[in-house]
Amino acid sequence: MASIEEVRSGIALANQKASESLGALQQAHSQLEEAQSSLTRVTDGSSQADVNEANGQLQQAVQSISEVQQLVQTAISTAEGISQRL
């Protein structure tokens, strides 16, 4: 069985990796917002249903990334709480 310090160290490593993922998620979020903005700009006035569908899918992707970011932040906070109680 792992010692308390080993558990704390493992939690710290997990939180570090999770924190690093937040940067990548933020970059993906920004890129998808730019993609959606660009698509909206160049297809403004189009009556094709596919245009609305593509815009909706990009918006859903942006929202999903936001939800993932929140989940990661909550997981980090929860893990920190575990570490503090050890």
C-alpha positions in Angstrom: 0.0 0.0 0.0 1.2 3.5 -0.9 2.3 5.9 1.8 0.5 9.2 2.4 3.3 11.1 0.7 3.2 8.8 -2.3 -0.6 9.3 -2.6 -0.1 13.1 -2.3 2.6 13.0 -4.9 0.4 10.9 -7.2 -2.5 13.4 -6.8 -0.1 16.3 -7.5 1.0 14.6 -10.7 -2.5 13.9 -11.8 -3.5 17.5 -11.1 -0.5 18.8 -13.0 -1.4 16.7 -16.1 -5.1 17.8 -15.8 -4.0 21.4 -15.5 -1.9 21.0 -18.6 -4.9 19.6 -20.5 -6.8 22.8 -19.7 -4.4 24.8 -21.9 -5.0 22.4 -24.8 -8.7 22.5 -24.2 -8.7 26.3 -24.2 -6.8 26.4 -27.5 -9.3 24.0 -29.1 -12.1 26.1 -27.7 -10.6 29.2 -29.3 -9.9 27.6 -32.6 -13.5 26.2 -32.8 -14.9 29.6 -32.0 -12.8 31.1 -34.8 -13.9 28.3 -37.2 -17.6 29.0 -36.4 -17.1 32.7 -36.8 -15.4 32.2 -40.1 -18.1 29.8 -41.4 -20.9 32.2 -40.2 -19.2 35.1 -42.0 -18.7 33.4 -45.3 -22.1 31.7 -45.4 -24.2 34.7 -44.2 -27.4 34.7 -46.2 -27.1 31.2 -47.4 -30.4 29.2 -47.4 -28.8 25.8 -47.4 -29.8 23.7 -44.4 -26.3 22.3 -44.3 -24.9 25.7 -43.3 -27.1 25.9 -40.2 -26.3 22.3 -39.4 -22.5 22.9 -39.6 -22.8 26.1 -37.5 -24.8 24.2 -34.9 -22.4 21.4 -34.8 -19.5 23.8 -34.2 -21.4 25.6 -31.5 -22.1 22.2 -29.8 -18.4 21.4 -30.0 -17.5 24.7 -28.3 -20.1 24.0 -25.6 -18.9 20.5 -25.1 -15.3 21.7 -24.6 -16.6 24.3 -22.0 -18.3 21.5 -20.2 -15.1 19.3 -20.3 -13.1 22.3 -18.9 -15.5 22.6 -16.0 -15.3 18.9 -15.3 -11.5 19.0 -15.3 -11.4 22.0 -13.0 -13.9 20.3 -10.6 -11.8 17.1 -10.7 -8.6 19.1 -9.8 -10.4 20.8 -6.9 -11.8 17.5 -5.6 -8.4 15.8 -5.8 -6.8 18.7 -4.0 -9.4 18.2 -1.2 -8.5 14.6 -1.0 -4.8 15.4 -0.7 -5.5 18.0 2.0 -7.4 15.5 4.1 -4.6 13.0 4.0 
